[in-house]
Amino acid sequence: MIARTGYTGEDGFELFVDGPQAAELWRRLLQQHKEDGLEPCGLGARDVLRLEAGMPLYGHELTEAITPVQAGQTWALKMNKPQFLGKEALAEQLAADAYPRIVGAIMEGRAPAREGYRVFFDSVDAGEVRSGSLAPSVENKPILTALVSRRAAAPGTKLQIEIRGTKHDATVVPLPFYKRQK
């Protein structure tokens, strides 16, 4: 089975085959398309692509505690439905507009931010990094997503990311960091 269900922000495909056939298919694809530039990569490469594309990943930008509203995924909510589990809580969150939210940021310098690093705005703890990496599609700059307070979330806001006791400058930018050309 071939499906276009990949989660990288790029146009791609996933192949579903019986386990015993997978290794041989893998070898054949690599051999037959080496001259086309086909190279193996791992989950780290996939994660960088999805981060550049601003796509949330469960356990990072979405969790049991980070709602689709906070993650910027209101497009996926059907608030006009008569009822669904959690509708009241999400409606209250939307109405109050005081919730922490996921933002993208680009760091100054070369130090990459990692999940769990603290984020500061005006010298006050404003949140936490959820994902981070160097971004080949953004001039190899360190990029990150963070869950931050509303007052620290506007594009252009200057933040500081604490990395091993030192604060590094970052600027909030709109997501996605990169969007593929059609």
N, C-alpha and C positions, 0 to 999 in steps of 0.2 A: 504494500500500500504506500502511496506517495501522498503527502499532505503538505499544504502551505500553512503549517501551524507553528512555525519557528517564532522565537521571541527575541529577535535581535534588532528590529527596526529596518532590516534589509529584506529584499525580496529573496526568499530562500525556501527550501523544501526539507522535509524530514522523510526518511525512508523507514518503513516498518517491515521488518523481515523476521523470519524464524531465527532464533538464536544461533543454531548451528550454521546458518548461511551468512551471518553478519560479517564474520572475519574475512571470508573469501570475497564478498561484495566490497568490503572496505579496501582490500588489497587491489582488486581490479579497478575500482574507481580512481584510486591514487595513481596506479600505473598508467592507465589510459588517459588521464588528464593532467599528468605532471607538466607537460609542455604548455598547458593552458594556465599554469600557475597554481593548480590545486595543491594545497598543503594541509596537513592535519592541524587542528587546533583543539584546545580544550575548553572547559567551562569558564576559565578565566577570560579567554577571548570573547566568549559569548556574553559574559557579564559586562565587559567593557562596552560592547556594542549596545546592549540594552540600556546601560547607563547613559551613553551618549544620546540615545534615542529618547531618553526621559521616560522609559517604561518602568513602572513600579514592579518590584519583585516581592512576593509574599515572604515575610520574615525580615524585610528591610524597610521598604516604603509603605507597605501594608502589613498590618499585624492584627491580632485580636484587639489591641489597644489603639491602633491608628486606623481611623475610619476612611472609607472612600472619599468622604468630604475633605478630610485633612490631607489626603493623598492627591487631591486635585482630580479625582475621578468622578465628579458629579455627572459627567456625560453618561455614565453607566447606571446611574440611579433613575428609576422611573417613579418619581415622587407623585405623579398623577394617578398611580395605581391605588385602588381603594385601600389595600392593606398589604403589608409584608413585614416580616420579622425585622425589628429595628427601625421602622419608619418614623415613629414618634421621636426617638432619640436623634435621628439624623435631621429631622425637620427642626427640632429645637437647636441643634448645632448650627444649621444653616441660618436660622432666624437670628441667633445671638451674634454670629460672625466674630466670635472672640476666641476661637479655637486655634491651637498651634497648627501649622501647615507645612507640608513638604515644599521645599524650594530647591532650585539648582544654584550652584555657586561655582565660580572659577577662582582658583587661588593664585596669588602672586608667588613668584619663586618656583621652586621645584619640589618642595615637600608635599607628598601626597597625604590626603586625609583618609582616615580609615573609620569604619563603623565604630560608634561609641565615643569618638572624640567629642569634647565639649565645644559648643559654639557660643561666642560672646558678641553682644551688641551694646555699644556704649559702656563697655567694661562690666556688663551684667550678663550672667549666664542666661542665654536665650534659647538653648536647645542642644541637639545632639546630631552628629553626622550619622546618616543611615547607610550610605554607600559612597565609595570614593575610589578614584583611580587616575592614572595618567590617561589622557585622551588623545589617541592618534589623530582623530578627526578635528580636534580643537588645538592644533599646533603643539601637540604633546604636552599641553598644560594639565596640571592637576584639576580635576573637576570633582564635584561632590553633590549629593543630595543631603538635606538636613531637615529635621523636624524642628521648626523654630516658632517662637511667639509671633503673633500677628504683626506686632510693631517692627519686627526684624525681617519681614517677608517681602517687601516691595523691591522690584528690580532696581538695581543701582545702590541698594543698601550695602554699606561697608560692614563686614563681619570680621571677627578674628576666630581662628580655629586653634585650639590648644593641642599641640603635638609634643608629647614628652616634656611638658612644663614650659614650653615656649609658644607664644601666640603668633600665628601667621595670618596675614591679611588675605581676605577673600571678598568677592563682590557677588551679590545676588544677581542672577540673570534669568530670563525666561527659559522654561523648558519647552521643547527639547534643546539640548546643546547642539545637536546635529540632526538634520532631516535629509534623507536621501533624495536625490534628484530623480524625477520620474522619467 
